[in-house]
Amino acid sequence: MSSLVILGASGFLGRALISAVPRPLRVKAVARHIPPDAELQQVQQEGITWIEADLVISASLYDVLHPGDIIDHKTSATKVTE
């Protein structure tokens, strides 16, 4: 079964999308850091799996993405470093 993979799931738009996704669609909520309330949200909304991954390190996504998954990209740069 396909999953909706939400990149940037811990941000404002990502969290709103998680709440709006109709069930039984499975959600893989991908974030650089899993928010403290993620476990509570996962229990309250069946079908949500939080995954910690850094999009800058492409290898961290190898186990997350599978053929047939739908990707919704909600990430943005918050700091620019040189």
Helices and strands as residue ranges (DSSP letters): E 3-7, H 12-20, E 26-31, H 38-44, E 48-52, G 58-61, E 70-73
